[in-house]
Amino acid sequence: MKFSFVAVVGLALAASPAAFFSAKAAESPHATRAVRVSVDGRAVSRAIADRASGALKDFYASRHNRPLWADDGIIGTSAQVFLRILDEAALDGLKPSRYRPDRIREMIANADSGNAEDVARAEVSLSKAFARYVRDVRRVKSGVGVEFADRSLQPGKLDYARILRAAAHVRSFDRYLKSMGWMSPHYVEVRDMLRTARTQGLDPHVIETIRLNLERTRYLPAPSVRHVVVDAGSARLWYYQAGEQAGTMRVVVGAKETQTPLLVGSLNYAVLNPYWNVPDYLVRNNVAAKILAGRTLASMHMEALSDWSATPARLDPAVINWRAVASGEHDLRVRELPGPHNSMGRIKFIFPNDHGIYLHDTPNRDLFAKDDRHLSNGCIRLEKAWVLGRWMMGKSLEDQAKGAGTEKAVPMTASVPVYLTYVTVTRDKKGRVVVRPDIYGLDQSKR
């Protein structure tokens, strides 16, 4: 009884994907080639050139019509990995039938005969389905609630050729497919949780919560893009470069009353020894109340200013009507002076946005030991601000901060995108899907 190479691959994947890939790694090249049919590579390239059209034709022409999926005329295991992803496209909120995985399987089986036309037909169909799927899964749905402070970072409709060129230039196409490298690792993780939850038959409300979280990770970029991710759900930060996670750290994020928003922007400069402009509500409810109770601005390392211009005049605290400030009848600009006591710490990173959100250092190091770190006024306090700064700036800024006691802006050589999101699902130590407390109430508001 004769089994084709593709049929054997399909059976092995259906039985155990992990075992199959381990077995393939152990095979010798001679064992693999024993079942292959000789195919004229030039004939396959000519057939691809004839069959591809539009953006696919441009993509293949840019690589002299070399196949992406076929190796020595045989459609390999990468195709099977991708087809399994298509089979599960419902996890992404997509219809598997849109990509015709069963029809592609038939084409792959026909291509095993060694006919160049059949190989080209399977090759082009795989690329078309792949480009369509990646474009669809990258599309951010409405109602997520994310704001793009830098509109250039807002996802647009991806071109098929661009999608395929990105896939063709990765170090390992197999690894790219297995890790869904066109998506954020956070999306892939939540997608895997959804699969687990459906398999275990978890409560429908849990499954719906996972789906909400999936949408809040869909707009995050692939790890090939240099960027920072802050998750307000877990109060943690990650940064990525060249397809890899470059680092992670704990952060302190907004409290329930002062939430860290879902926001996307571009970090473009750092400020050493920053001032902190105290928010109006804190001036009313905190600073003014302490002054009326007997404290002084000097004891709080603060000063009052005449206005919000670049060159304000300092005000004498003794002539300020603090009762009017406390009642809200009078707005007053108050800022905290630079130094080790400053709430911003010794460095803050700026990305322009209407919410006044920064990433910054903090003198309150004990907060990072807490399990619940929803404690800030909305900004993100960094456990390792200098480490993140070195990664973004390509140099250490700590010595510069020590050498100067006044505020100093340091521009970045290249801006770094930052993505703020909110994920409330995770896994426990036994691998079970669990839902974190919904501090911001975003899971409930969408139901």
C-alpha positions as CSV (number, residue, x, y, z in Angstrom):
1,M,0.0,0.0,0.0
2,K,1.5,3.3,-1.1
3,F,1.4,6.4,1.2
4,S,2.4,9.8,-0.1
5,F,4.7,12.1,1.8
6,V,1.8,14.5,2.4
7,A,-0.5,11.8,3.6
8,V,2.0,10.6,6.2
9,V,2.5,14.2,7.4
10,G,-1.2,14.6,7.8
11,L,-1.6,11.4,9.8
12,A,1.2,12.2,12.1
13,L,0.0,15.7,12.8
14,A,-3.5,14.4,13.6
15,A,-2.1,12.0,16.1
16,S,0.3,14.3,17.9
17,P,1.8,17.5,16.5
18,A,4.6,17.6,19.2
19,A,5.6,14.0,18.6
20,F,5.5,14.5,14.9
21,F,7.9,17.4,14.8
22,S,10.2,15.6,17.3
23,A,10.2,12.6,15.0
24,K,10.9,14.7,11.9
25,A,13.9,16.3,13.6
26,A,15.3,12.8,14.3
27,E,15.0,11.7,10.6
28,S,18.0,11.6,8.4
29,P,17.9,13.5,5.1
30,H,18.1,10.2,3.2
31,A,15.0,8.9,5.0
32,T,13.0,12.0,3.9
33,R,14.2,11.9,0.3
34,A,13.3,8.3,-0.1
35,V,9.7,9.1,-0.5
36,R,10.1,12.2,-2.7
37,V,9.4,12.4,-6.4
38,S,11.9,14.3,-8.5
39,V,10.4,17.6,-9.7
40,D,12.0,20.0,-12.1
41,G,12.5,23.2,-10.0
42,R,12.6,25.4,-13.1
43,A,9.3,24.0,-14.4
44,V,7.7,24.7,-11.0
45,S,9.0,28.3,-11.1
46,R,7.6,28.8,-14.7
47,A,4.3,27.4,-13.6
48,I,4.2,29.7,-10.5
49,A,4.9,32.7,-12.8
50,D,2.0,31.6,-15.1
51,R,-0.5,31.0,-12.2
52,A,0.2,33.8,-9.8
53,S,-1.6,37.1,-10.4
54,G,-1.9,40.6,-8.8
55,A,0.0,41.1,-5.6
56,L,1.0,37.4,-5.5
57,K,2.6,37.7,-8.9
58,D,4.6,40.8,-7.7
59,F,5.7,38.8,-4.6
60,Y,6.9,35.8,-6.6
61,A,8.5,37.9,-9.3
62,S,10.6,39.6,-6.6
63,R,12.1,36.2,-5.7
64,H,12.4,34.9,-9.2
65,N,9.3,32.7,-8.7
66,R,11.0,30.6,-6.1
67,P,8.4,28.7,-4.0
68,L,7.8,29.6,-0.4
69,W,6.1,26.4,0.7
70,A,7.7,23.8,-1.6
71,D,11.2,22.3,-1.1
72,D,12.7,20.4,-4.0
73,G,9.2,20.3,-5.5
74,I,7.5,18.9,-2.4
75,I,5.0,20.9,-0.3
76,G,6.5,20.3,3.2
77,T,5.4,20.3,6.8
78,S,5.1,24.1,7.0
79,A,1.9,23.8,5.0
80,Q,0.4,21.3,7.4
81,V,1.2,23.7,10.4
82,F,-0.6,26.5,8.6
83,L,-3.6,24.4,7.7
84,R,-4.1,23.5,11.3
85,I,-4.2,27.2,12.1
86,L,-6.8,27.7,9.4
87,D,-8.8,24.8,10.9
88,E,-8.9,26.8,14.2
89,A,-9.7,30.2,12.6
90,A,-12.9,30.3,14.6
91,L,-10.7,31.1,17.6
92,D,-9.8,34.3,15.8
93,G,-13.5,35.1,15.2
94,L,-13.0,34.1,11.5
95,K,-14.7,31.4,9.4
96,P,-12.3,28.6,8.4
97,S,-14.2,28.0,5.2
98,R,-13.2,31.4,3.9
99,Y,-9.7,30.0,3.4
100,R,-10.7,26.6,2.0
101,P,-8.3,24.4,3.9
102,D,-9.8,21.1,2.7
103,R,-9.5,22.2,-0.9
104,I,-5.8,23.1,-0.3
105,R,-5.2,19.7,1.2
106,E,-6.5,18.1,-2.0
107,M,-4.1,20.3,-4.0
108,I,-1.2,19.3,-1.8
109,A,-2.1,15.6,-2.3
110,N,-2.2,16.1,-6.0
111,A,1.1,17.9,-6.0
112,D,2.8,14.8,-4.4
113,S,2.7,13.2,-7.9
114,G,5.6,15.5,-8.9
115,N,3.7,17.4,-11.6
116,A,5.1,20.9,-11.7
117,E,1.6,22.4,-12.5
118,D,0.1,20.7,-9.5
119,V,3.0,21.9,-7.2
120,A,2.5,25.5,-8.5
121,R,-1.3,25.3,-7.9
122,A,-0.8,24.2,-4.3
123,E,2.0,26.7,-3.7
124,V,0.0,29.7,-5.0
125,S,-3.2,28.6,-3.2
126,L,-1.3,28.4,0.1
127,S,0.3,31.8,-0.3
128,K,-3.1,33.4,-1.2
129,A,-4.8,31.7,1.8
130,F,-1.9,32.7,4.1
131,A,-2.0,36.4,3.0
132,R,-5.8,36.6,3.3
133,Y,-5.7,35.0,6.8
134,V,-3.0,37.3,8.1
135,R,-4.7,40.3,6.8
136,D,-8.0,39.3,8.4
137,V,-6.6,38.3,11.8
138,R,-4.6,41.6,12.0
139,R,-7.7,43.7,11.4
140,V,-8.7,45.5,14.6
141,K,-12.4,45.3,15.3
142,S,-14.4,48.3,16.4
143,G,-15.5,48.8,20.0
144,V,-12.2,47.8,21.5
145,G,-11.7,51.2,23.0
146,V,-8.1,51.7,22.1
147,E,-7.0,55.3,21.3
148,F,-4.1,55.9,18.8
149,A,-2.3,59.0,20.0
150,D,0.1,58.4,17.2
151,R,-2.2,57.8,14.2
152,S,0.6,56.5,12.1
153,L,0.6,53.4,14.3
154,Q,-3.1,52.7,13.6
155,P,-3.3,49.3,11.7
156,G,-4.3,49.6,8.1
157,K,-5.3,47.1,5.4
158,L,-2.2,45.0,4.7
159,D,-1.2,44.2,1.2
160,Y,-0.7,40.6,0.2
161,A,2.8,41.1,-1.2
162,R,3.9,42.9,2.0
163,I,2.6,40.0,4.2
164,L,4.3,37.4,2.1
165,R,7.6,39.4,1.9
166,A,7.6,39.5,5.7
167,A,7.2,35.8,5.9
168,A,9.8,35.1,3.3
169,H,12.5,37.1,5.2
170,V,12.3,35.4,8.6
171,R,15.1,33.2,9.7
172,S,12.9,30.1,10.1
173,F,9.6,29.9,8.2
174,D,8.6,26.8,10.2
175,R,9.1,28.7,13.5
176,Y,7.3,31.7,12.2
177,L,4.2,29.6,11.4
178,K,4.3,27.6,14.7
179,S,4.5,30.8,16.8
180,M,2.1,32.8,14.6
181,G,4.9,35.3,14.3
182,W,2.8,37.9,12.5
183,M,0.8,38.3,15.7
184,S,1.8,39.6,19.1
185,P,2.9,36.8,21.6
186,H,0.2,38.2,23.9
187,Y,-2.5,37.5,21.2
188,V,-1.1,34.0,20.6
189,E,-1.2,33.3,24.4
190,V,-4.8,34.4,24.8
191,R,-5.8,32.5,21.7
192,D,-4.3,29.4,23.2
193,M,-6.2,30.0,26.4
194,L,-9.4,30.2,24.4
195,R,-8.7,26.9,22.8
196,T,-8.1,25.4,26.3
197,A,-11.3,26.9,27.7
198,R,-13.3,25.5,24.8
199,T,-11.8,22.1,25.2
200,Q,-12.4,22.0,29.0
201,G,-16.0,23.3,28.5
202,L,-15.5,26.3,30.8
203,D,-18.4,28.6,31.7
204,P,-19.6,30.7,28.7
205,H,-18.9,33.9,30.6
206,V,-15.3,32.9,31.0
207,I,-15.1,32.1,27.3
208,E,-16.6,35.5,26.4
209,T,-14.1,37.2,28.8
210,I,-11.3,35.5,26.9
211,R,-12.7,36.7,23.6
212,L,-12.8,40.3,24.9
213,N,-9.2,39.9,26.0
214,L,-8.3,38.5,22.5
215,E,-9.6,41.7,20.9
216,R,-7.5,43.8,23.4
217,T,-4.4,42.1,22.2
218,R,-5.2,42.0,18.5
219,Y,-3.9,45.5,17.9
220,L,-0.5,44.7,19.5
221,P,2.3,44.3,16.9
222,A,4.4,41.3,16.0
223,P,7.7,40.9,17.9
224,S,9.6,41.7,14.8
225,V,8.6,45.3,15.4
226,R,10.7,47.1,18.0
227,H,8.1,48.2,20.7
228,V,7.0,48.3,24.3
229,V,3.8,46.7,25.7
230,V,2.3,47.6,29.0
231,D,-0.5,45.4,30.4
232,A,-2.5,47.2,33.0
233,G,-4.3,43.9,33.9
234,S,-1.2,42.2,35.2
235,A,0.8,45.4,35.9
236,R,3.7,44.3,33.8
237,L,5.8,45.6,30.9
238,W,7.5,43.8,28.0
239,Y,9.8,45.1,25.2
240,Y,10.5,43.4,21.9
241,Q,13.0,43.6,19.1
242,A,14.0,41.5,16.1
243,G,11.4,38.9,16.7
244,E,12.4,38.3,20.3
245,Q,11.4,39.5,23.8
246,A,14.2,41.7,24.9
247,G,13.1,42.2,28.5
248,T,10.2,42.5,31.0
249,M,9.6,44.1,34.3
250,R,6.9,44.9,36.9
251,V,5.1,48.2,36.7
252,V,2.7,50.2,38.8
253,V,-0.4,51.2,36.8
254,G,-3.6,53.3,37.4
255,A,-5.9,52.6,40.2
256,K,-9.6,51.9,39.6
257,E,-10.5,55.6,40.0
258,T,-7.5,56.7,37.8
259,Q,-7.2,54.0,35.1
260,T,-4.4,53.6,32.7
261,P,-6.1,53.9,29.3
262,L,-5.9,51.6,26.3
263,L,-3.5,53.8,24.4
264,V,-0.9,53.6,21.5
265,G,1.8,56.2,21.0
266,S,5.4,56.8,20.2
267,L,8.1,57.4,22.9
268,N,10.4,60.0,21.5
269,Y,12.4,61.6,24.3
270,A,13.4,61.1,28.0
271,V,13.5,63.8,30.7
272,L,16.2,63.5,33.4
273,N,15.5,64.9,36.9
274,P,11.9,65.9,35.9
275,Y,9.5,68.2,37.5
276,W,6.1,66.7,38.3
277,N,3.1,68.8,37.5
278,V,0.6,67.8,40.2
279,P,-2.9,67.0,38.7
280,D,-5.6,69.5,39.6
281,Y,-7.6,67.1,41.6
282,L,-4.6,66.2,43.7
283,V,-3.8,69.9,44.3
284,R,-7.4,70.4,45.5
285,N,-7.8,67.2,47.6
286,N,-4.2,66.6,48.8
287,V,-1.9,69.5,48.6
288,A,-4.3,72.2,49.6
289,A,-5.7,70.0,52.4
290,K,-2.2,69.5,53.8
291,I,-1.4,73.2,53.6
292,L,-4.6,74.0,55.5
293,A,-3.6,71.4,58.1
294,G,-0.2,73.2,58.7
295,R,2.2,71.7,56.1
296,T,4.3,73.9,53.8
297,L,5.0,73.6,50.1
298,A,8.7,73.6,50.9
299,S,8.3,70.6,53.2
300,M,6.6,68.7,50.3
301,H,9.4,69.8,47.8
302,M,6.8,71.7,45.8
303,E,6.3,75.2,44.3
304,A,3.3,77.1,43.1
305,L,3.4,78.8,39.7
306,S,1.4,81.6,38.1
307,D,0.3,79.7,35.0
308,W,1.0,76.7,32.7
309,S,3.3,78.6,30.3
310,A,6.9,77.7,29.6
311,T,8.1,80.7,31.7
312,P,5.7,80.9,34.7
313,A,6.4,83.1,37.8
314,R,6.8,81.5,41.2
315,L,4.1,82.4,43.7
316,D,4.5,83.1,47.3
317,P,2.5,80.4,49.1
318,A,1.5,82.9,51.9
319,V,-0.6,85.0,49.5
320,I,-2.5,82.0,47.9
321,N,-6.1,81.5,49.0
322,W,-5.7,77.8,49.8
323,R,-9.4,77.5,50.9
324,A,-10.5,78.6,47.4
325,V,-8.1,76.0,45.9
326,A,-9.4,73.2,48.2
327,S,-13.0,74.0,47.3
328,G,-12.3,74.1,43.6
329,E,-13.1,77.8,43.2
330,H,-9.5,78.5,42.1
331,D,-7.2,76.4,39.9
332,L,-3.6,76.5,40.8
333,R,-0.5,75.0,39.1
334,V,1.7,73.2,41.6
335,R,4.8,71.2,40.6
336,E,7.1,68.9,42.5
337,L,10.8,69.8,42.3
338,P,13.4,67.5,40.8
339,G,15.3,65.2,43.1
340,P,15.2,61.7,44.7
341,H,11.9,62.5,46.4
342,N,10.1,63.4,43.1
343,S,7.2,61.1,42.2
344,M,8.7,60.8,38.7
345,G,11.9,59.5,40.1
346,R,15.0,60.5,38.2
347,I,13.8,59.9,34.6
348,K,10.5,59.8,32.7
349,F,9.8,58.8,29.1
350,I,7.4,61.0,27.0
351,F,5.0,60.0,24.4
352,P,2.6,62.8,23.4
353,N,-1.0,62.0,24.4
354,D,-4.1,63.9,25.7
355,H,-4.2,61.9,29.0
356,G,-0.8,63.1,30.4
357,I,0.4,59.5,30.6
358,Y,4.1,58.9,31.0
359,L,6.4,56.0,31.7
360,H,8.6,57.0,34.6
361,D,10.9,56.0,37.5
362,T,9.7,56.1,41.1
363,P,11.3,56.5,44.6
364,N,8.7,54.1,46.1
365,R,10.4,50.8,45.3
366,D,8.4,48.8,47.8
367,L,5.3,49.0,45.6
368,F,6.8,46.5,43.1
369,A,6.7,43.8,45.8
370,K,2.9,44.0,46.0
371,D,0.7,41.5,44.1
372,D,-1.8,44.2,43.3
373,R,0.0,47.2,41.7
374,H,-3.0,49.2,40.6
375,L,-1.9,52.2,42.6
376,S,-0.9,55.1,40.4
377,N,-2.8,58.2,39.0
378,G,-2.7,56.6,35.5
379,C,1.0,56.8,34.6
380,I,3.2,53.8,34.5
381,R,5.9,53.5,37.2
382,L,8.8,51.4,36.1
383,E,10.6,48.8,38.2
384,K,13.8,49.1,36.0
385,A,13.6,52.6,34.4
386,W,17.3,52.8,33.6
387,V,17.3,49.3,32.0
388,L,14.5,50.3,29.7
389,G,16.1,53.6,29.0
390,R,19.4,51.9,28.0
391,W,17.5,49.6,25.6
392,M,15.5,52.5,24.0
393,M,18.4,55.0,23.9
394,G,21.2,52.7,23.1
395,K,23.2,54.2,26.0
396,S,23.0,54.6,29.8
397,L,21.6,57.9,31.0
398,E,22.1,57.3,34.7
399,D,25.4,59.1,35.0
400,Q,23.9,62.2,33.2
401,A,21.1,62.2,35.7
402,K,23.5,62.1,38.7
403,G,25.6,64.9,37.2
404,A,22.7,67.4,36.8
405,G,20.2,68.5,39.4
406,T,17.9,70.3,37.0
407,E,15.4,69.0,34.4
408,K,17.0,68.0,31.1
409,A,15.4,66.6,27.9
410,V,17.3,63.9,25.9
411,P,15.8,63.0,22.5
412,M,15.8,59.5,21.2
413,T,17.6,58.7,18.0
414,A,14.5,56.8,16.9
415,S,11.0,56.8,18.4
416,V,9.8,53.6,20.1
417,P,6.1,52.6,19.8
418,V,4.4,51.9,23.1
419,Y,1.1,49.9,23.4
420,L,-1.0,50.1,26.6
421,T,-3.5,47.2,26.9
422,Y,-5.5,45.4,29.6
423,V,-5.5,41.6,29.9
424,T,-7.5,39.9,32.6
425,V,-7.0,36.2,31.8
426,T,-4.0,34.1,32.6
427,R,-3.0,30.5,33.6
428,D,-2.4,29.2,37.0
429,K,0.6,27.0,38.0
430,K,-1.3,23.9,36.8
431,G,-1.9,25.5,33.3
432,R,-5.6,26.1,34.0
433,V,-7.2,29.3,32.6
434,V,-8.2,31.8,35.3
435,V,-9.7,35.2,35.2
436,R,-8.0,38.0,37.2
437,P,-10.1,40.6,39.1
438,D,-11.5,43.1,36.5
439,I,-10.2,46.2,38.3
440,Y,-11.2,48.6,35.5
441,G,-14.6,46.9,34.8
442,L,-13.8,46.6,31.1
443,D,-14.9,43.0,30.8
444,Q,-18.4,43.7,32.3
445,S,-19.0,46.8,30.3
446,K,-18.7,45.0,27.0
447,R,-21.3,42.3,27.8
